[in-house]
Amino acid sequence: MTSESRGVAGIGSGAGGDGGAAGWSVAEAAVPELAGRVRERFGAYRHHVLATVRKDGAPRLTGLEADFRHGELWLGMMVGSRKVSDLRRDPRFSLHANPGPGTDLADSDVRVSGRAVEVTDPEVVARYAAAVKPPEPFHLFLAVLTEVVRTYVEAPYVVVETWAPGRALRTIRRTSNGAAQQVE
């Protein structure tokens, strides 16, 4: 667990009581190949798409810069943004990596889902700000994951890899007609 995550109720450890949620460092330890590819895909572009839950229960999609630092996934947000209000009310989120140009999924399609925990420890926020230099003031959230998904094409299949804390990596290979399906 990183020094940043230690100050956030021990969430980065992934140890019990989280309801099947874990920090990014747990994903890296449990499924290093998948985690490496997901992190690389997020690193290909700066801006990604965050899904939160609005007050009326509808989904809200907004842009976001995600940051992998010190073994964890951090979400920084502008003061007064709707996504901050959404996450304070309901911390569930999904973050979809910018797919980039084209439609071939050559680099894969990835997303992570979980709960966003607001970080209010002044020392943690200051360390993050010193390293990242975001526009200030800002809100900082730690991503506590419930699922990591990578989708890519391996002809003739679309391959979907999923991982959740406490579970083994699951790989599904399927074709568009659904007839050929393999689960590993």
N, C-alpha and C positions, 0 to 999 in steps of 0.2 A: 504494500500500500504506500502511496506517495505521501509526502508531507502535506500536500494540498488536500488530499482526500481524508487524511486522518482527522482533520478538524470538522468534517461533515458527517458526524454520527457514525463513523466507521463503515460507510457505505462502500468504499472502494474495495474492501476485502471480499465482498460477496459472501461472507459468512452468514449463516442462518438468520432468520427473522426478516429477510428482505422480501419474502413472497416470491422467490424465484428471480431475483434481480441481482445484478452484479456490475461493478465498475469495469471499464475497458481493460484494465490490467488483468482481470480474471479471464476475459475472452482471449487475450493474448496468450495466457498460460494454457488455457484449455484447448484452443483451436488455433495454434500459431499461424498455420498456412492461410486459413480463411481470414483471420484477423489482419494479417499482413496485406492480403489482397484488398480487403475492404478499406483499410487505412490508406493504401496506395491510391485507390480509386477516389476516395474523398480528397486526397492531396493533389489530384490532377487539376482541380478547379477550386477557386476560392469561395464561390457562392453556391449554396445548396438550398433545398426546399424543406422547410419545417412544417409539420402538421401538428396543430394543437386543437383543443376542444373549446369552442366558443361557449359563452354563457347559456345560449339556447340549445346547446348540445350538437350543433352543426360543426363540421370540420372547418378549420381556418388554415390556409396555406400561405406562408410568408417566406421571404428570403432570409438566409442566415449564414454567417461565417462560423464554421465549426473548427475547433482547434484540438488536436491531439498533443498533449503536453504532459510530461512527468507520468506517463503510463495511464492517463485518463483522458476522457473526451469531455471538453468544456464547451459551453454554449454562452457566448456573450451577446447581450442585447441592449439596445438603447433605452434610456429612461423614458417612460411614458408609452412604450410600444404595447400594442394589443397582445402580442405573444407573451409578454411578462404577466399581464393580467390573467390571461388564459392559464398559464402554467402555475401561477399562485393559487388559482381556484381549483384546477385539475391538472396535476403534474404529468399526465400521460402525453407522450409525443411520439412521432415518427420523424426521422430525418432521412431524406432521400438525397443521395449524391447527385450532383449535377451530371446529367447524362452526356453532356458534350454534343458535338456535331454528329450527324448521321443517324442511321436507324439500325445498324447491324449488331449492336451490343458487343462489338469487338473487344472492348475493355471491361465488359460486364456491367451490370446494373446492380447497385447495392443500396441497402437501407438498414438503419438500426431503429429499434423502438424501445421504449422504456418509460422511465419517470425522470423528470428534471428536478433536481434538488437545488434550491437557491443557496448560494454560498454568501454568507454575511460576515464571516470572520475577517476583520480588517487586515490581518497579516496575510491571509491567503489571497484576498482580493488585491492587495498591494503587490505581492509577488507576481501574480498573474499580470497585472497592469505594467509592471516593470519589464516583464519579458515580452509582452504582446504589443504594448503601447496602443490600446484601443482609444477611440474618442471617449473622453470622460465628461460627465459621470456615465456609468454603465451598470448593468446587472449581470451577475455571473451565476451560471447554473452548471452543476455537475450532472452528466448523463449517467443514469443508473439503468443498465440495459436489461430488457426482458427477452430480446430477440435480435439476432443478426442474420441478414439474408443477402445472398449473392445469387444473381441469375445471369447465365451466360449461354451462348450457343456452342454446342459441340455436335455438329451435324451427324445424324439427322435429328438430334435431340435439343431441346431446351433443358438446361440443367439448373436446378434450384437447390442451393445449399442453405440449410437453416441450422442455427444453433441457438439454444436457450440455456441459461445457467442451470446446472444440475442435470443436463441432458447431453447425450452424445450428438455429434454432428450427424445430420440427416441429409442425404443427397437423393434427389428425385430426378430421373431422366424421363422425359416424355416427348411425344411427338404431337403435332397439331391435331391429329385425328384421335389422340388419346389411346389408341390401341396398344402401342408399345410403351410400357411404363416399367421402370426399374426403380426400386427403392433400396438404398444402402444404409 
